[in-house]
Amino acid sequence: MLSPFFGEFIGTAVLILMGEGVVAGVVLKGTKSENAGWISITAAWGFAVFCGVITAIACGSPGAHLNPAVTVAVAVHTGQWSTVPAFVLAQILGAMTGAALNWFFWLPHWAMTEDQGLKRAVFCTSPSVRKPWLNMMQEMIATSVLLLVIECIGSKLLAVSGPAPGLAPYLVAILVWAIGLSLGGVTGYAINPARDFGPRLMHQLLPVAGKGSSDWSYAWVPIAGPILGAIVMGLAFRCLGI
């Protein structure tokens, strides 16, 4: 059962269940964490990344990408594309599963919440100022930072032999927390096409009480921005020999 496909699937499911869980707790009505704020959201997303990464590794995916942007960046960097379709499919299916579980977990609170935008925000991202092409560039920059620092975390120049075994997931979690705090306020920092597309699709499909539109006119932004960032950084890594 353990395999890279399963590891990517279950790791992404854990990531989305926990990451979107904090958003639900903060924005839905009647929860014990209602109005806990942006610090809670960014911190829990960072912790969710850690939980997803270690789950993916333990379940068969040593690279623990959990993100098509990471998968594409690795493929561009190495020239190895054979695993990309399977990894991306596993990540999207995992994101859909995590979103469905999160919907069920908070079941009574959807009907208690009148604001359709807040309910959609549990599933997927939207910008603070809607300028799609600028928003795409913002996602591209934030994803580029993510990929650059992940690559640097694994650099042997960081220490004699790179980070200590088992330390990298903690460092990546801190990185995602930092991106949320510093760069996340403009688009909601999807920085992961599967994280946005899979849950947005579940928002469309699930019987979320009073849900409103899934805002598909914006859906291309958190896909195109991270993938462009992945291509740029993958090429940069090849050129720089990082």
N, C-alpha and C positions, 0 to 999 in steps of 0.2 A: 504493500500500500504506500509506503514512504517513497517519494519520488520528487524530483524538482517541480513537476506540475502540481502535485498535491501540496508541497511546501508553499509554493507561490499562492495557491488557492486559499489554503487555510490561514496563512499569515496575513494575506490581504483582508480576509473576512474578519479576523481579530482586529486588525488596524481600523477598519471601517466601523465595526460594532462599537468599539471603545471611543474612537474619535468622534463619530456622529452622536454617540451617546452623551458626551458632554455638551454638545450643542443643544440636543433635545432638553437636557436638564436645565440649561440656562435660559432657553427661549420659550419653552412650552409653559403653559399656565398650570399652576397647582403643584409643581414639583418642589422638592425640598431644596433644590439648588437654583431655583428661579432667580434670574437677575444676578447671578454670581459674577458675570463680566468676562471681558476679553482675556484677562490673565488666566482665569480658570480654563478657558477654551484652549488657549495656546499651550498651556502647561500639559493639559490632558492629551492633546494631539501629539506632543512630543513623547509622552509616556506611552501612548498607543503605538507609536512607531517602534519603540523599544520592544513592546510586547509582541507586535507583529513580526519583527525581525527574528527574535529568538524562537518564536513558534515556527517560522518558516525554516530556519536552520535545523531545528530538531526534527522537523517533518520531511526533510529531504532536499531542501534547496539551500545549499551552502552560501550562494550569493545573496539570497534574500532580497531580491530587487523590490517587489511589492509595488512596482511603479513602471509603466511602459516607458517613461522618460529615461529611467535608469537603464532599462533593457536596451533601448535604442542607442543610448550613449555608449554602452559597452560594445554593442555591435559595430557602431561606427569606428570606435577606437580600435577594436581588435580585427575587424573585417569578418567576424564570425556571426552570420545571421540565422543559422539553422534553428536555434531555440526561440527566436523572437516570436513567431506566431503562437506557439504553445504557451509561452510565458505570458504574453499579452492576454490571450484567452483566459488563462487561469486567473490573472489579476482582475479582469473584468467580472468573471463569474464570482470570484471571491468578494469583490466590492458589492455586487448585487446581493449576495447572501448576507453579508454583514448589514446592509441597509434594510433588508427584509426582517432580519432578527431585531434590529433596532426599532423598526416600526412596531413590531409585536410587543417589544419590551415596554414601550411607552403608550400602549394602546388606549387607555382611558383619556390621555391628555390631548390627543389630537382634536377631539370634539370640544374640549374645554377651551381650546385656543382659537380665537376668531381670526387672527391675522394670517392670511394665506401666505404672505411673504415669509413670515417666521417659520411656518411649517415647511415650506420649500427649502429654507435655509438649513434645516436639519439634514437634508439630503444632498444639497449641491450648493455651489458658490454663486455669488452675484457681486457686482462691483459697487463701491461706495459712490462713484461717479461713472455713469454709463457712457463710456467712449470706447467701443469695442476694439478698435485697432490699437489704441493706447493701452487698454486693458490686456490685450494680447502681448504687447511688449513688456508690460509689468510682470505678467506670468513668465515670460521668457527670461527676464532678468533674475527673478526670484528662483526659477528652476536652475539657471546657470550657476547661481551661488550654491544651491544645494549640491549640484553635481561636482563643482570645483572643490568644495570642502570635503565631500565624501572621498574624492580621489586623493586629496591631501592627507586625510586621516589614514589612508592605507600606504602612504609614502614611507619608504625606508629611511628617508632623510629626517622624518619626525623623531625617530629614535634610532638606536643601533639596528634594531630589526623590526621597526614598525611598532604599532601599539601592542600592548600586552594581549595575549589571547583572551578573548571574551570581552575586551574593553570597547571594541568598535561600535557595537549596538548602543552602548551608553552615549558615546560621543555623537553618533548620528541623531539620537533622541534630543540631545542638547542643541544640536544644529537646527533641527526642525522647530524646536521651541524658539530659538533665536530668530529664525526667519519669520515665524508667526508674529513675534513681538515687533520686529523691525520693519519688515516688508509686507506683512500680511493684511494690513488695514485697508488697502485699496481694492483688492479683488477677493479677499477671503483665502488667499494663497492655496489654490488647488495644488499647484506644482506636481500634479499627478493626474493624467487623463483618466485612468481607471477610477480613481477616487471620486471624480465628478460625474463621468458618464454612466457608470454602473448604478449608483444611487439615483441619479436623475431619471434613468430609465425605470427604476423601481418606483419612484414618485409617480411616474406616469401610469404604471401598471397596478400598483397596490390601491386598495380601497381606503386611502387616507381620508378621514372625515373632513369635508370642506376644504379640500386641498388647493383648488384653483389650478392655474397654468404651471406647467413644468419649465417654461421659459426656454424653449428649444432654440429660439433666435440667438441666444447668448451661448449656447452649449459648445459651439466651435472654439470659443476663446480659450477655455481651460484644457482643450485638446491641442490646438495649434501652438499656443505659447510654449507649453512644456516640451512638445516634440521639437520645435525649432531650437529651443535652448539645448536639448539633448544633441541635436545634430551639430550645432556650433561647438559645444564643449567636447563632443567626441572627436571632431576634427582638430580642435585645439590640443587635446591630449596627444593625438598622433603627431602633430607638428612639434610640440614641445618635448615629447618623450617623457611625460610625467609618469 
